[in-house]
Amino acid sequence: MELLRATKGYEVHYGGITIATIHLPLLNGGAPNVSISAMADGWQQVRLRWQVDVPTRQDELEIAFNLEFTPDFCWAPHLAPEPGDAIAQHVFRSPALIASRKDLTLTIVPDLDICGNRPEAPWFMDMDAPAQKLSLGMSRTTITRHVGYRRVPGMEVPAGTLELGFYITVYSDQAEIPNPWSRVSHFLWERYGRTLFKAGEPLTVPLDNYVQHVYRWAFETWKDAVWQQFDLAGTRVGAPAFIVNVTQSPNYPGEPNLREFLSIWNQAWFSSLRSASGVFRYARRANDVGLLDKAVLTKAFALAAPMADGVFPSVYRAKMTSVELQGKTYNRAEGWETGYWTNSDRTPRERGITDAWFHILDASWTALLMLIWYQELEPDARLLDYALVYAAKLLSLQDAKGFFPAWLHAETGEPSDILRESPETSMSVTFLLKVASVTGETRYRDAALRAMDAILAEIVPTGRWEDFETYWSCCSFGKEEYLGKRFPRNMMFKQCNFSMFWTAEALLACYRATGQHDYLDFGRRTLDELSMTQQTWQPPFIFIPALGGFGVMNYDGEWNDSRECLFAELFMDYYVETGDPHLFERGIAALKSAFVMMYCPENPTAKALWEKVWPFFGPSDYGFTMENYGHSGRVDAAGEGIGEFAIYDWGNGAAAEARNRIRDHFGDVYINRKYGHAFGIDSITVNKTDAGFQLTALGDASRDILVVYEDGSRATLTVHAGIGCFVL
């Protein structure tokens, strides 16, 4: 690739042809000073500098990249559906603009070393696919809908040096299975993420410190609000409540007011069974009988869900009421004696699908967790039997193409046409392959592979990552007009990374079941696409440690969303198959990021923000964790972006589960002698030396750690803070 000077900027040349023209902006009529540097792997760095003598008002600075080809594929991290819309810097998690035609790919990445350094001149990107125009620039924006951005006038640049810059590459992807995210995801992690990771970001605290905060919070200091234990159809069950908020703190000076109905869930997000498996793992390791009993009670709750014709509900909820106290209305639960079974209310109600409908995604996830519990924790035959009854029903629901439906009518059992052919099917693929491995029955494997092939034919190539969360969670934008359709201006579907995760996970399971490398290659492509929603740098405008966390979708504002702890191990598993150390590092960063938002002394930055917003917080609140940060699309140093509720099964309890599961599978330190790599998962630095791998504990205390090797062998040893020990 070459950048050649042109009349208004530069031309991008590749293979003897012009790929794009770059038009450079003027600031108050003045042209920028331009510097261009060649980088590794075909990247070029371009920086624009203006010397501003006096404060200057200019609504916008825009670098225009005009494509000299008609792309058949475009990608950006956020939708900008209408002219004047923007991709604001708030959603620059792994920012890039990609346009390609057949095997030719053009990629632009904002220069994150200087991005956001001038608060008065925030950055933005834009993509107008029909006009064959990509943009990078500076402008103020306002938030529209939930959460979109629109450029607005009023930017004023103070005196001093103003910089704007980007990296650009053009290349030919000759792979049999093209992967437009491979090169840019590698670039972002290598240039930005890995440096922060090696410096200990996003935290250096032993992870069990956080796990202990979580379980103390849920089962001791907040137990009256969180832990629920009662008789259900003659069986004693227990589980944490779905959601609690700051008014339920023992330190809150007023009356508690429930944010949502009192309930317990086993759903794709909020899975009490998943969290309980983490409690079981920790209790077994710590020899804590009390915690073990609580895990078993939550298992009993999952098994208590009444099965009818092979399907079962996912939510048990109590009836609610309201009370008047001193002229104010407060929400209260009437008690578990009023409880009843139902399903998730995150449904297309406008299309007639209510919480009475069964959600196959939720059932496949819960049944998969039952089999994992059966295989890894305790051989409770009830778990296997329950999952197998559901598996037989699932086979009967597969359509001619191979897809499984999303929702079933509560009375007739008929599937809805909504998301009838969606990537939610991927969860059922993973479940059926687990059933096949447990039972040895090929019918489950055959059904799973047929479903996977349908997803590869219709979902993966087009990026149609539409699931229940895409339109029926907090962001409903587009559900009427664009369900199943691309947004024309961006040439993209509205996308949720949850279904990218399920699909990458299912593709890895297919590869391991068959040995067919196409599944692994498609899986790596999907994982790299998922990686583009991971945070790879520390923006100056994000006020908590950012590395490793995840956003949610391409029209929302979250940072550090709790899904990071669910995604973490998948990156490690792909490392095992590929040997790419970036993947394991991304997995560790994702796991650690799940604890960054916790209110506790180990997180001084977040703790200070919590106390600015909720000054009554104190030691009994240690462990409280909001599921994400900056959800509304804006944050500030005064605490905007800090939430007011905690979801145990999609927050602190989920993070603890991930820590305990990953420790069981990969230890505190993982050493892969086949690839010659070693990774400190639990806040331990690992350096390769002639004497072996040198391990040094971060923090101020010595501790025992578990070392796991690639062949499954294990060793326990003591590491000392600041003093290295060696292991081969």
Residue pairs with C-beta under 8 A, 6 or more apart in sequence:
1 12
1 13
1 14
1 19
1 42
1 44
1 168
1 169
1 170
1 171
2 12
2 13
2 14
3 10
3 11
3 12
3 13
3 22
3 36
3 44
3 46
3 168
4 10
4 11
4 13
5 11
6 21
6 22
8 21
8 23
8 24
9 21
9 22
9 23
9 24
9 63
10 21
10 22
10 24
10 46
11 18
11 20
11 21
11 22
12 18
12 19
12 20
12 21
12 22
12 65
12 106
12 168
12 170
13 19
14 104
14 170
14 171
15 172
17 68
18 68
19 67
19 68
19 69
19 104
19 106
19 170
20 65
20 66
20 67
20 68
20 106
21 65
21 66
21 68
22 46
22 63
22 64
22 65
22 66
23 63
23 64
23 66
24 31
24 32
24 34
24 48
24 63
25 32
25 48
25 60
25 61
25 62
25 63
25 137
27 50
27 52
27 56
27 58
27 61
27 157
27 162
28 52
28 56
28 58
30 50
32 48
32 49
32 50
32 164
33 48
33 49
33 50
34 46
34 47
34 48
34 49
35 46
35 47
35 49
36 44
36 45
36 46
37 44
37 45
38 44
38 45
39 45
39 167
41 169
41 183
41 186
41 187
42 169
42 170
42 171
43 167
43 168
43 169
43 187
44 167
44 168
44 169
45 111
45 165
45 166
45 167
46 165
46 166
46 167
46 168
47 111
47 114
47 163
47 164
47 165
48 63
48 163
48 164
48 165
49 161
49 162
49 163
50 161
50 162
51 160
51 161
52 157
52 158
52 159
52 160
52 161
52 162
53 159
54 159
55 156
55 157
55 158
55 159
56 156
56 157
57 154
57 155
57 156
57 157
58 155
58 156
58 157
59 139
59 140
59 151
59 153
59 154
59 155
60 137
60 138
60 139
60 151
60 153
60 155
61 121
61 137
61 138
61 139
61 164
62 135
62 136
62 137
62 139
63 135
63 136
63 137
63 164
63 166
64 133
64 134
64 135
65 97
65 106
65 108
65 133
65 134
65 135
65 136
66 132
66 133
67 99
67 106
67 132
67 133
67 134
68 132
69 101
69 104
69 132
70 101
70 132
71 99
71 100
71 101
71 129
71 132
71 491
72 100
72 101
72 102
73 98
73 99
73 100
73 101
73 180
73 491
74 98
74 99
74 100
74 127
74 129
74 490
74 491
74 492
75 96
75 97
75 98
75 99
75 180
75 181
75 463
75 492
75 532
76 87
76 96
76 97
76 98
76 125
76 127
76 490
76 492
76 554
77 87
77 91
77 92
77 93
77 94
77 95
77 96
77 125
77 532
77 533
77 551
77 554
78 87
78 88
78 91
78 148
78 149
78 554
78 555
79 85
79 148
79 487
79 490
79 492
79 494
79 554
79 555
80 86
80 87
80 126
80 127
80 148
80 149
80 489
80 490
81 148
81 478
81 487
81 489
81 490
82 489
83 128
83 489
84 150
84 151
85 126
85 144
85 148
85 149
85 150
85 151
85 489
86 124
86 125
86 126
86 139
86 141
86 149
86 150
86 151
87 95
87 124
87 125
87 126
87 127
87 149
88 122
88 123
88 124
88 141
88 149
88 633
89 115
89 116
89 122
89 123
89 124
89 539
89 541
90 149
90 541
90 557
90 630
90 633
90 634
90 635
91 149
91 551
91 557
91 633
92 110
92 112
92 115
92 116
92 123
92 125
92 539
93 532
93 533
93 534
93 535
93 536
93 549
93 550
93 551
93 559
94 184
94 185
94 188
94 531
94 532
94 533
94 534
94 535
94 536
95 109
95 110
95 112
95 115
95 125
96 107
96 108
96 109
96 184
96 188
96 532
97 107
97 108
97 125
97 127
97 134
97 136
98 105
98 106
98 107
98 108
98 180
98 181
98 184
99 105
99 106
99 127
99 129
99 134
100 106
100 173
100 178
100 180
103 172
103 173
103 174
103 178
104 170
104 171
104 172
105 170
105 171
105 172
105 173
105 180
105 183
106 168
106 169
106 170
107 168
107 169
107 170
107 180
107 183
107 184
108 134
108 136
108 166
108 167
108 168
109 166
109 167
109 168
109 184
109 187
109 188
110 123
110 125
110 136
110 165
110 166
111 163
111 164
111 165
111 166
111 167
112 192
112 537
112 539
113 165
114 163
114 164
114 165
115 123
115 539
116 122
116 123
116 539
116 540
116 541
117 163
117 540
118 157
118 158
118 162
119 541
120 155
120 156
120 157
120 158
121 138
121 155
121 157
121 162
122 138
122 139
122 140
122 141
122 541
123 136
123 137
123 138
123 164
124 135
124 136
124 137
124 138
124 139
124 141
124 149
124 151
125 134
125 135
125 136
125 137
126 133
126 134
126 135
126 137
127 133
127 134
127 135
127 489
127 490
127 491
128 134
128 135
128 489
129 488
129 489
129 490
129 491
130 488
130 489
136 164
136 166
137 164
138 155
138 164
139 151
139 152
139 155
140 151
140 152
140 153
140 154
140 155
141 149
141 150
141 151
141 152
142 149
142 150
142 152
143 149
143 632
143 633
143 634
144 150
145 475
145 477
145 555
146 474
146 475
146 476
146 477
146 555
146 556
146 633
147 475
147 555
147 556
147 557
147 631
147 632
147 633
148 477
148 555
149 633
167 187
169 183
169 187
171 183
173 179
173 180
173 182
175 521
176 521
177 518
177 521
177 522
177 525
178 525
179 521
179 524
179 525
179 528
181 525
181 528
181 529
181 531
181 532
182 524
182 525
182 528
184 532
185 528
185 531
185 532
186 582
188 536
188 537
189 531
189 536
189 582
189 585
189 586
190 582
192 536
192 537
193 536
193 537
193 547
193 548
193 585
193 586
193 589
194 582
194 585
196 202
196 537
196 538
196 547
197 547
197 548
197 585
197 588
197 589
200 683
200 685
200 698
201 538
201 545
201 547
201 548
201 589
202 545
202 546
202 547
202 548
202 549
202 589
202 592
202 593
202 596
203 545
203 592
203 595
203 596
203 602
203 603
203 683
204 683
204 698
204 699
205 595
205 602
205 603
205 683
205 698
205 699
206 682
206 683
206 697
206 698
206 699
206 701
206 703
207 591
207 592
207 595
207 659
207 682
207 683
208 659
208 682
209 600
209 602
210 595
210 598
210 600
210 602
210 623
210 652
210 655
210 656
210 659
211 282
211 656
211 659
211 660
213 598
213 600
213 602
213 622
213 623
213 652
214 598
214 623
214 625
214 652
214 653
214 655
214 656
215 279
215 282
215 291
215 623
215 656
216 622
216 623
217 226
217 621
217 622
217 623
217 624
217 652
218 226
218 227
218 240
218 623
218 648
218 652
218 653
219 226
219 227
219 290
219 291
219 294
221 250
221 620
221 621
221 622
221 623
222 244
222 248
222 249
222 250
222 620
222 621
222 623
222 624
224 250
225 241
225 244
225 248
225 256
226 240
226 241
226 244
226 648
227 238
227 240
227 241
227 294
228 238
228 239
228 240
228 241
228 262
228 264
228 336
229 236
229 237
229 238
229 297
230 236
230 237
230 238
230 336
230 339
231 237
232 301
232 304
232 316
232 336
232 339
233 304
233 306
235 300
235 304
236 297
236 300
237 297
237 298
237 300
237 301
237 304
238 294
238 297
238 298
238 300
238 301
239 264
239 272
239 276
239 297
239 298
239 301
240 264
240 272
240 275
240 648
240 649
240 653
241 262
241 263
241 264
241 648
242 260
242 262
242 263
242 264
242 265
242 270
242 647
242 648
242 649
243 259
243 260
243 645
243 646
243 647
244 259
244 645
244 646
244 648
245 257
245 258
245 259
245 644
245 645
245 646
246 252
246 614
246 617
246 624
246 644
246 645
247 254
247 255
247 256
247 257
248 256
248 258
249 614
249 616
249 617
249 620
249 621
249 624
250 620
250 621
251 616
251 617
251 618
251 620
251 621
252 616
253 616
255 325
255 328
255 330
256 330
257 330
257 331
258 320
258 330
258 331
258 332
258 333
259 331
259 644
259 645
261 317
261 318
261 320
261 333
262 317
262 318
262 320
262 333
263 315
263 316
263 317
263 318
264 272
264 301
264 315
264 316
264 317
265 271
265 272
265 314
265 315
265 344
265 649
266 272
266 273
266 301
266 302
266 305
266 314
266 315
266 362
266 365
266 366
267 314
267 315
267 343
267 344
267 359
267 362
267 365
268 359
268 361
268 362
268 365
268 427
268 468
268 498
269 469
269 647
269 649
269 650
270 647
270 649
270 650
271 365
271 366
271 369
271 649
271 654
272 298
272 301
272 302
272 649
273 298
273 299
273 301
273 302
273 366
273 369
273 370
273 373
274 369
274 649
274 654
274 657
275 298
275 648
275 649
275 653
275 654
275 656
275 657
276 294
276 295
276 298
276 299
276 302
277 295
277 369
277 372
277 373
277 377
277 657
277 661
278 653
278 654
278 656
278 657
278 658
278 659
278 660
278 661
279 291
279 292
279 294
279 295
279 298
279 653
279 656
279 657
279 660
280 292
280 295
280 296
280 299
280 373
280 377
280 378
281 377
281 657
281 660
281 661
281 663
281 664
282 288
282 291
282 656
282 660
283 289
283 290
283 291
283 292
283 294
283 295
284 292
284 377
285 660
285 663
299 373
299 380
299 383
301 316
302 366
302 369
302 370
303 382
303 383
303 386
305 312
305 313
305 314
305 316
305 341
305 366
306 312
306 313
306 341
307 386
307 389
307 390
309 393
309 413
310 389
310 390
310 392
310 393
310 394
310 396
311 358
311 360
311 363
311 390
311 393
311 408
311 413
312 358
312 363
312 366
312 390
313 341
313 342
313 343
313 358
314 343
314 344
314 358
314 359
314 362
314 363
314 366
315 341
315 342
315 343
315 344
315 345
315 355
316 339
316 340
316 341
316 342
317 339
317 340
317 342
318 333
318 334
318 335
318 336
318 338
318 339
319 333
319 334
319 338
319 339
319 340
320 331
320 332
320 333
320 334
321 331
321 332
321 333
321 334
322 329
322 330
322 331
322 332
323 329
323 330
323 332
324 330
342 355
342 356
343 355
343 356
343 357
343 358
343 359
343 362
344 355
344 359
344 362
344 468
345 354
345 355
346 468
346 469
346 472
346 473
347 353
347 354
347 355
347 357
347 359
347 407
347 468
347 472
348 416
348 418
348 471
348 472
348 479
350 479
350 480
351 416
351 418
353 407
353 416
353 418
356 410
357 407
357 408
357 409
357 410
357 416
358 407
358 408
358 410
359 406
359 407
359 468
360 394
360 397
360 404
360 405
360 406
360 407
360 408
360 424
360 428
361 406
361 424
361 427
361 428
361 467
361 468
363 390
363 394
364 390
364 394
364 404
364 427
364 428
364 430
364 431
365 427
365 431
367 386
367 387
367 390
367 391
367 431
368 387
368 427
368 430
368 431
368 434
370 383
370 384
370 386
370 387
371 383
371 384
371 387
371 431
371 434
371 435
371 438
372 434
373 380
373 383
374 380
374 381
374 383
374 384
374 387
374 438
375 438
376 664
384 438
387 435
388 435
388 439
391 431
391 432
391 435
391 444
394 404
394 428
394 431
394 432
394 447
395 432
395 443
395 444
395 447
397 404
397 405
397 408
397 415
398 404
398 447
398 450
398 451
399 405
399 420
399 421
401 421
401 454
401 458
402 425
402 450
402 451
402 452
402 453
402 454
402 455
403 420
403 421
403 422
403 425
403 451
403 454
403 455
404 424
404 425
404 428
404 451
405 415
405 416
405 419
405 420
406 415
406 416
406 418
406 419
406 420
406 422
406 424
406 468
407 415
407 416
407 418
407 419
408 414
408 415
408 416
409 415
409 416
418 483
419 466
419 467
419 468
421 454
421 458
422 459
422 464
422 466
422 467
422 499
423 455
423 459
423 464
423 465
423 466
423 467
423 499
423 500
423 502
423 503
424 467
424 468
424 499
424 502
425 451
425 454
425 455
426 451
426 452
426 455
426 499
426 502
426 503
426 505
426 506
427 502
427 506
428 448
428 451
429 448
429 449
429 451
429 452
429 455
429 506
429 509
429 510
430 448
430 502
430 505
430 506
430 509
432 444
432 445
432 447
432 448
432 451
433 444
433 445
433 448
433 506
433 509
433 510
433 513
434 509
435 441
435 444
436 442
436 444
436 445
436 448
436 513
437 513
445 513
448 506
448 509
448 510
448 513
449 510
449 513
449 514
452 506
452 507
452 510
452 519
455 503
455 506
456 522
458 464
459 465
459 499
459 503
460 503
460 522
460 525
460 526
462 493
463 492
463 493
463 495
463 529
464 484
464 493
464 495
465 493
465 495
465 496
465 497
465 499
465 500
466 483
466 484
466 493
466 494
466 495
466 496
466 499
467 496
467 498
467 499
467 502
469 496
469 498
469 552
469 553
470 494
470 495
470 496
470 499
470 553
471 478
471 479
471 483
471 494
472 479
474 556
474 631
475 553
475 555
475 556
477 494
477 555
478 487
478 494
478 555
482 493
482 494
485 493
486 492
486 493
487 493
487 494
492 554
494 553
494 554
494 555
495 553
495 554
496 552
496 553
497 530
497 533
497 550
497 551
497 552
497 553
497 563
498 552
498 563
500 526
500 529
500 530
500 533
501 530
501 563
501 566
501 567
501 570
503 526
504 523
504 526
504 527
504 530
504 570
504 574
505 570
507 519
507 520
507 522
507 523
507 526
508 519
508 520
508 523
508 570
508 573
508 574
508 577
510 516
510 519
510 523
511 517
511 519
511 520
511 523
511 577
512 577
520 577
520 578
523 574
524 574
524 578
527 570
527 571
527 574
527 583
530 567
531 586
533 550
533 551
533 552
534 548
534 549
534 550
534 564
534 586
534 589
534 590
535 546
535 547
535 548
535 549
535 550
535 551
535 559
535 560
535 593
536 547
537 546
537 547
538 545
538 546
538 547
539 546
541 635
542 559
542 629
542 630
542 635
543 605
543 609
543 635
543 636
543 637
543 641
544 559
544 560
544 596
544 597
544 605
544 606
544 609
544 629
545 593
545 596
545 605
546 559
546 560
546 593
547 589
547 593
548 564
548 586
548 588
548 589
548 590
548 591
548 592
548 593
549 559
549 560
549 561
549 564
549 590
549 593
549 594
549 596
549 629
550 560
550 561
550 563
550 564
550 567
550 590
550 593
551 557
551 558
551 559
551 561
552 558
552 561
552 563
552 628
556 631
556 633
557 630
557 631
557 632
557 633
557 634
558 628
558 629
558 630
558 631
559 628
559 629
559 630
559 635
559 641
560 593
560 594
560 596
560 597
560 628
560 629
561 627
561 628
562 594
562 627
562 628
562 647
562 650
562 651
562 654
562 655
564 590
564 591
564 593
564 594
565 590
565 591
565 594
565 654
565 655
565 657
565 658
565 659
566 654
566 658
567 587
567 590
568 587
568 588
568 590
568 591
568 594
568 658
568 662
569 587
569 591
569 658
569 661
569 662
569 665
569 666
570 587
571 583
571 584
571 586
571 587
571 590
572 583
572 584
572 587
572 588
572 662
572 665
572 666
572 670
574 580
574 583
575 581
575 583
575 584
575 587
575 672
576 672
576 710
579 672
579 674
579 675
579 677
581 675
581 677
581 679
584 670
584 677
584 679
585 679
587 662
588 679
588 680
588 681
591 658
591 659
591 662
591 681
592 683
594 654
594 655
594 658
595 603
595 625
595 655
596 603
596 606
597 603
597 606
597 625
597 626
597 627
597 628
597 629
598 606
598 622
598 623
598 624
598 625
598 652
598 655
599 606
599 607
599 610
599 617
599 621
599 622
599 623
599 624
599 625
600 607
600 622
600 623
601 607
601 622
609 639
609 641
609 642
610 617
610 624
610 639
610 642
611 617
612 638
612 639
612 642
613 639
613 642
613 644
614 642
614 644
617 624
623 652
624 646
624 652
625 646
625 651
625 652
625 655
626 642
626 643
626 644
626 645
626 646
626 651
627 643
627 645
627 646
627 647
627 650
627 651
628 643
629 635
629 641
629 642
629 643
630 641
631 641
631 643
632 640
632 641
634 640
634 641
635 641
646 652
648 654
662 681
663 681
663 682
663 706
665 708
666 681
666 708
667 681
667 705
667 706
667 707
667 708
667 714
668 680
668 681
668 682
668 684
668 705
668 706
668 707
669 678
669 679
669 680
669 681
669 682
669 684
669 686
669 693
669 695
669 705
669 706
669 707
669 708
669 727
670 678
670 679
670 681
670 707
670 708
670 709
671 677
671 678
671 679
671 693
671 707
671 708
671 709
671 710
671 727
672 678
672 709
672 710
673 709
673 710
674 710
675 710
676 688
678 686
678 688
678 693
679 686
680 686
680 695
682 705
683 697
683 698
683 699
684 695
684 696
684 697
684 698
684 705
684 719
685 695
685 696
685 698
686 693
686 694
686 695
687 693
687 694
687 696
687 724
688 694
689 726
691 726
692 726
692 727
692 728
693 726
693 727
693 728
694 724
694 725
694 726
695 705
695 717
695 719
695 724
695 725
695 726
695 727
696 719
696 720
696 721
696 722
696 723
696 724
696 725
697 703
697 705
697 719
697 720
697 721
697 722
698 721
699 721
700 721
701 721
702 718
702 719
702 720
702 721
703 718
703 719
704 716
704 717
704 718
704 719
705 716
705 717
705 718
705 719
706 714
706 715
706 716
707 714
707 715
707 716
707 717
707 727
708 714
709 715
715 727
717 725
717 727
718 725
719 725
